[in-house]
Amino acid sequence: MTVRLLILAIFANAAAAWAAPNIEEPSVNPVIDRGYRQMYDLNFDEAHKTFAQWERDHPADPLGPVSNAAAFLFAEFDRLNILHSEFFVDNSIFHRRPKVTPDAAVRQAFDQELDKSAGLSDKILLQTPDDPDALFAKILTLGLRADYEALIERRDFDALKVIKSSRATAEKLLMIQPNYYDAYLAIGVENYLFSLKPAPMRWILQAGGAQTDHDRGVEDLRLTAEKGGYLNPYARLLLAVAALRDKDVPKARDLLSALTREFPHNRLYAQELAQLR
């Protein structure tokens, strides 16, 4: 190879390396992962202890407080019996679901943790706009806010705006790191949930920039369910609900059976599975 060709090859390789997205998969933090698994097994007290300890040891990490906020939210979901599949499989039941009374102290703690995480994420992103972990913490913050607004406060239109922001942030993260599989959940949730709306509502949502692709939604949920880290069990639960809506009982049974074995203290999984037998 001539010197000129060698120099060109070096510049070409350097340019490709600069342009290529980060294809390394994000590492799963074993402490944070333990907290999530405690949360999915409905052991909320231990989950709070795990996340709080991480916050004390790593005060600049936004993943600690947003994960603790997730534990507050899922504890409220459990207390208020919100995540039962009947509310999501049958639209008429969902719209007629009874109003719930949230715990004011839990709401305050939830908001404080989300605000803390958002502040830490913004501080990191101000210095490093493409920081994957800070972007992921921001996705979680937006997603949890949307869940609270939609499922507890029943402020659906406010939640729609937050869901779109969460999806847009997830798309930015995945442009940087396509193998950040937990981020696909935000895109999958928007596409799948909005695809269930009546056609006129879908047109309005699309005009406002929302995504309503049913098949893409299911595929993105599947990516998180198969390859995700912290959000893997939640994605599998959503896939089970999607399977029930599609009358695919065997698939729903397989997903719920695996979740029941993995999280034996989560009575929700067991109750949902028992209804399919």
Stockholm file with secondary structure:
# STOCKHOLM 1.0

chainA/1-277         MTVRLLILAIFANAAAAWAAPNIEEPSVNPVIDRGYRQMYDLNFDEAHKTFAQWERDHPADPLGPVSNAAAFLFAEFDRLNILHSEFFVDNSIFHRRPKVTPDAAVRQAFDQELDKSAGLSDKILLQTPDDPDALFAKILTLGLRADYEALIERRDFDALKVIKSSRATAEKLLMIQPNYYDAYLAIGVENYLFSLKPAPMRWILQAGGAQTDHDRGVEDLRLTAEKGGYLNPYARLLLAVAALRDKDVPKARDLLSALTREFPHNRLYAQELAQLR
#=GR chainA/1-277 SS CCHHHHHHHHHHHHHHHHHSCCCSCCCCCHHHHHHHHHHHTTCHHHHHHHHHHHHHHCTTCTHHHHHHHHHHHHHHHHHTTCCCTHHHHCHHHHHTCCCCCCCHHHHHHHHHHHHHHHHHHHHHHHHCTTCHHHHHHHHHHHHHHHHIIIIISCCHHHHHHHHHHHHHHHHHHHHHCTTCGGGHHHHHHHHHHHHTSCHHHHHHHHHTTCCCCHHHHHHHHHHHHHHCSTTHHHHHHHHHHHHHHTTCHHHHHHHHHHHHHHCTTCHHHHHHHHTTC
#=GC SS_cons         CCHHHHHHHHHHHHHHHHHSCCCSCCCCCHHHHHHHHHHHTTCHHHHHHHHHHHHHHCTTCTHHHHHHHHHHHHHHHHHTTCCCTHHHHCHHHHHTCCCCCCCHHHHHHHHHHHHHHHHHHHHHHHHCTTCHHHHHHHHHHHHHHHHIIIIISCCHHHHHHHHHHHHHHHHHHHHHCTTCGGGHHHHHHHHHHHHTSCHHHHHHHHHTTCCCCHHHHHHHHHHHHHHCSTTHHHHHHHHHHHHHHTTCHHHHHHHHHHHHHHCTTCHHHHHHHHTTC
//
